[in-house]
Amino acid sequence: MKHAMKAFVALAATLSLSACASVTNEQRGTITVEGVEYTTLTRTYQQDNRTWTTGDVIVFGRTYGCDTRTPGACERAVTRLRNSDSGRYRDDPGNAASFLIPGV
């Protein structure tokens, strides 16, 4: 339950930050895990005088947060999702929060 609450807070914070912000840059990439190709997204947002960047990987048709700047981070996220109870991850919006990339 604590994990779900933390994930909900992270999702709410990301949504509230991006609700009135505009995307100033979006980069798409691909990674391959166990022969399957996945799309990664790195988005930069701007609102007022603030700028922030988020990272995601698309797994099971949904986005999941990962640090797209760190080699292997999104691959590890995909592996964790594939090795877990994938039904839970597919349907739980709390696990879909973007990863806020610090210092960007």
C-alpha positions in Angstrom: 0.0 0.0 0.0 2.8 2.4 0.8 4.4 1.7 -2.6 1.1 2.5 -4.3 0.7 5.7 -2.4 4.3 6.9 -3.3 3.7 6.0 -6.9 0.4 7.9 -6.8 2.1 11.0 -5.4 4.9 10.8 -8.0 2.3 10.5 -10.7 0.2 13.4 -9.4 3.3 15.6 -9.1 4.3 14.8 -12.7 0.8 15.4 -14.0 0.4 18.7 -12.1 3.8 19.9 -13.4 3.0 19.0 -17.0 -0.7 20.1 -16.9 0.1 23.7 -17.7 3.6 23.2 -19.1 4.6 22.9 -22.7 6.8 20.3 -24.1 9.8 22.0 -25.6 11.7 18.9 -26.7 10.8 15.2 -27.2 13.3 12.6 -28.2 12.4 9.0 -29.0 14.8 6.1 -29.0 14.7 2.4 -28.9 16.2 -0.3 -26.7 16.1 -4.1 -27.1 15.5 -6.5 -24.3 15.5 -10.2 -25.0 15.0 -9.6 -28.7 12.0 -7.3 -28.2 12.3 -3.6 -29.2 10.9 -0.9 -26.8 10.5 2.8 -27.4 12.0 5.3 -24.9 10.8 8.9 -24.5 12.7 11.8 -23.1 10.6 15.0 -22.8 11.7 18.4 -21.7 8.9 20.7 -20.3 8.9 24.4 -19.6 6.6 26.5 -17.5 7.3 30.1 -16.5 11.0 30.1 -15.8 11.3 26.4 -14.9 12.5 23.5 -17.1 12.5 19.8 -16.2 13.0 16.6 -18.1 11.2 13.2 -17.7 12.1 9.8 -19.0 9.9 6.8 -19.9 9.9 3.5 -21.7 6.8 2.0 -23.3 6.1 -1.5 -22.0 2.8 -3.4 -22.5 1.5 -0.3 -24.4 2.0 2.0 -21.4 4.7 4.3 -20.3 6.9 3.5 -17.3 9.5 5.9 -15.7 13.2 5.3 -16.2 16.3 7.4 -16.5 16.9 7.6 -20.2 20.3 9.2 -19.7 21.7 6.3 -17.7 22.9 3.4 -19.8 20.9 0.2 -18.9 18.3 1.9 -16.6 15.4 1.5 -19.0 16.5 -2.1 -19.9 16.5 -2.9 -16.1 13.0 -1.4 -15.9 11.8 -3.5 -18.8 13.3 -6.6 -17.3 11.7 -6.0 -13.9 8.3 -5.5 -15.5 8.7 -8.6 -17.7 9.7 -10.7 -14.7 7.0 -9.4 -12.4 3.3 -10.0 -12.3 2.9 -8.2 -15.6 -0.9 -8.0 -15.2 -0.5 -5.9 -12.1 1.9 -3.5 -13.9 -0.3 -3.3 -17.0 -3.3 -2.1 -15.1 -1.8 -0.1 -12.2 -1.5 3.6 -13.1 0.6 4.1 -10.0 3.5 2.4 -11.8 3.2 4.5 -14.9 4.7 7.8 -13.4 7.5 9.3 -15.5 11.0 9.4 -14.1 11.9 13.0 -13.2 15.5 13.3 -14.4 17.4 15.4 -11.8 19.6 18.3 -12.7 18.3 18.8 -16.2 
